[in-house]
Amino acid sequence: MSRRISGVSGPHAEATLVTGGAPVAAAEVAVVLVHGRGGTAEGLVRLAGEFYRSGATLLAPGAVRSTWFPAPHDAPQSANEPALSSAVDCVASAVDVARDAGVPPERVVLVGVSQGGAVVAEFLRRRPRGFGGAFVVSAALPGEDLAGVEVEGVVAAARDDGPLAGTPIALDGSEDDPYVPVDRVRATARVFERGGAAVDLRIDPGDGHGLSDATMERIGERIEGLLGDG
């Protein structure tokens, strides 16, 4: 099923939300899927069959013209605005769909791949709280220089565990990824660690880019763990 995303302005105001798996009103866990440049929400929902678990709903926003932002992820953020903010709003809207149906953020898993991973990372940085889990795959935080970048509220956080409240965030990359330098992935991990996330950084040998079998297995295990807690 597909419907227009509500509450989004800017370049992705006409974006749609593709759903799959369990009906959201009956779901125990929600998985928000964010595709990469040139991909589609429908394609990522189909691929999610590799890690899907019964009882989870799939919510996949689709970028207008299959591109979340126009410039490379390591360009100055100004080069990717207002598209980047509009993309973050699409992720927020998908999380709101789950919440409105009774699935709280603590039972939401975010999965972003390549450019979609950069969007998920930026969503977590700008709108931190405790989520059920996040997978930032073959991606890093957007921006020219990650030195000094922090999760929103990290300095003034009232809770000891920081604004991300212990969210398990998996960052999966490759040593020789042709699009995302491994140093940027590691820098992203440090930003999230300072923000209070439980970071699992995995750098595989080779030049792979995208969802690997091992990463999909870990996503499935995370979903299964949340379903088991219900």
C-alpha positions in Angstrom: 0.0 0.0 0.0 1.1 3.6 -0.6 -0.2 6.9 0.6 1.1 10.5 0.7 3.1 11.4 3.7 1.5 14.1 5.8 3.2 17.0 7.6 6.2 17.3 5.2 7.1 20.6 3.4 9.8 21.4 1.0 11.2 19.2 -1.8 9.6 16.0 -0.4 6.2 17.4 0.3 4.7 15.0 -2.3 6.6 12.0 -1.0 4.6 8.8 -0.3 4.8 6.2 2.4 4.8 2.6 1.3 3.6 0.0 3.9 4.1 -3.7 4.2 4.1 -6.5 6.8 1.5 -6.4 9.5 -1.2 -3.7 9.4 0.2 -0.8 11.5 -2.9 -0.8 13.8 -2.1 -4.5 14.7 1.7 -4.3 14.9 3.9 -4.8 17.9 7.0 -3.3 16.3 7.5 -0.8 13.4 10.4 -0.9 11.0 11.1 2.4 9.2 13.0 1.7 6.0 14.8 4.6 4.2 16.2 3.7 0.7 19.3 5.0 -1.0 19.8 7.3 -4.0 18.2 5.8 -7.0 16.3 3.2 -4.9 12.6 3.1 -4.1 10.5 2.5 -1.0 8.9 -0.5 -2.8 12.2 -2.1 -3.6 13.4 -1.8 0.0 10.1 -3.2 1.4 10.6 -6.2 -1.0 14.2 -6.7 0.2 12.9 -6.5 3.8 11.4 -9.9 3.3 14.9 -11.2 4.0 14.7 -10.0 7.7 11.0 -9.6 8.3 9.4 -11.1 11.4 5.7 -11.7 11.8 4.1 -9.0 13.9 6.1 -6.1 12.6 4.9 -3.4 10.3 7.1 -1.9 7.5 6.9 1.9 6.9 9.0 3.1 4.0 9.0 6.7 2.9 9.9 7.3 -0.8 12.0 10.2 -1.9 10.7 12.4 -4.7 12.6 11.3 -7.8 14.4 8.7 -5.7 16.9 11.2 -4.3 16.8 12.5 -0.8 19.3 15.3 -1.3 21.2 16.6 -4.4 24.9 16.9 -3.4 27.3 14.3 -2.0 26.8 13.5 1.7 30.1 15.0 2.6 29.3 18.4 0.9 28.5 21.4 3.2 25.0 20.9 4.6 23.9 24.1 3.0 24.4 22.4 -0.4 21.8 19.8 0.6 19.2 22.1 2.0 16.2 22.3 2.1 16.1 18.7 0.8 17.9 17.2 3.8 15.5 18.8 6.3 12.5 17.7 4.2 13.9 14.2 4.1 14.3 14.2 7.9 10.7 15.2 8.2 9.7 12.2 6.1 11.4 9.9 8.6 9.7 11.8 11.5 6.3 11.4 9.8 6.8 7.6 9.5 7.7 7.4 13.2 4.6 9.4 14.0 2.4 7.0 11.9 3.7 4.2 14.2 3.2 6.2 17.4 -0.4 7.2 16.4 -1.2 3.6 15.9 0.1 2.6 19.3 3.7 1.7 18.5 6.0 3.9 20.6 9.5 5.0 19.5 11.0 2.4 21.9 9.5 -0.3 19.6 10.6 1.4 16.3 13.6 0.2 14.4 15.1 2.6 11.8 17.0 1.2 8.8 18.7 3.5 6.4 20.9 2.4 3.5 23.5 4.6 1.7 22.0 8.0 1.2 19.0 6.8 3.2 21.4 6.0 6.0 22.7 9.5 6.0 19.1 10.7 6.4 18.5 8.3 9.3 21.7 9.4 10.9 20.7 13.1 10.6 17.2 12.3 11.9 18.7 10.7 15.0 21.1 13.7 15.5 18.3 16.3 15.2 15.5 14.4 16.9 17.1 12.2 19.5 15.3 10.0 22.0 15.2 6.3 22.9 14.3 4.2 19.8 14.1 0.4 19.6 17.2 0.4 17.4 18.8 1.9 14.3 20.9 0.6 11.4 22.9 3.1 9.5 24.3 1.0 6.6 27.0 2.2 4.2 26.5 5.7 5.4 27.6 8.5 7.7 26.3 11.8 9.1 26.0 14.4 6.3 28.1 17.5 6.3 31.6 18.6 5.1 33.3 18.3 8.5 32.0 16.2 11.4 34.4 17.7 13.9 32.4 19.4 16.5 29.1 17.9 15.3 26.9 16.8 18.2 23.5 15.2 18.8 21.0 17.9 19.6 20.8 18.4 23.4 23.9 16.5 24.2 25.5 19.2 26.3 22.3 20.1 28.3 21.0 16.5 28.5 19.3 16.0 31.9 19.6 12.2 31.8 22.9 10.5 32.5 22.4 8.3 29.4 22.2 11.3 27.0 19.5 12.4 24.5 19.6 9.1 22.6 18.8 7.3 25.8 20.8 4.1 25.1 19.4 3.6 21.6 21.2 0.6 20.0 22.7 2.1 16.8 24.5 -0.3 14.4 26.9 1.4 11.9 27.9 -1.1 9.2 30.5 -0.1 6.7 33.4 -1.5 4.6 37.1 -0.7 4.6 37.2 0.4 1.0 33.6 1.6 0.4 33.9 3.7 -2.8 31.3 6.2 -1.6 31.7 6.5 2.2 35.2 6.8 3.7 35.6 4.6 6.8 36.9 7.6 8.8 33.5 9.3 8.4 31.7 6.2 9.6 34.0 6.1 12.7 33.4 9.9 13.3 29.7 9.3 13.1 30.0 6.5 15.7 31.8 8.9 18.0 29.0 11.5 17.6 26.3 9.0 18.6 28.4 7.6 21.5 28.6 11.1 22.9 24.9 11.4 22.4 24.2 8.4 24.7 23.7 5.7 22.1 24.8 2.1 22.4 26.9 2.0 19.3 27.9 -1.2 17.4 30.5 -0.2 14.8 31.2 -2.9 12.3 33.7 -2.4 9.5 34.0 -5.3 7.1 36.9 -5.9 4.7 36.4 -5.2 1.0 34.5 -2.6 -0.9 30.9 -3.7 -0.3 28.2 -1.0 -0.3 24.7 -1.7 0.9 22.8 -4.3 2.9 24.9 -7.5 3.4 23.5 -10.8 4.5 25.2 -10.3 7.9 23.5 -6.9 8.4 20.1 -8.2 7.4 20.5 -11.1 9.9 21.3 -8.6 12.6 18.2 -6.5 11.7 16.1 -9.5 11.9 17.5 -10.4 15.3 16.8 -6.9 16.6 13.2 -7.0 15.4 12.8 -10.5 16.9 14.2 -9.3 20.2 11.7 -6.4 20.4 8.8 -8.7 19.5 9.9 -11.1 22.2 9.8 -8.2 24.7 6.2 -7.4 23.9 
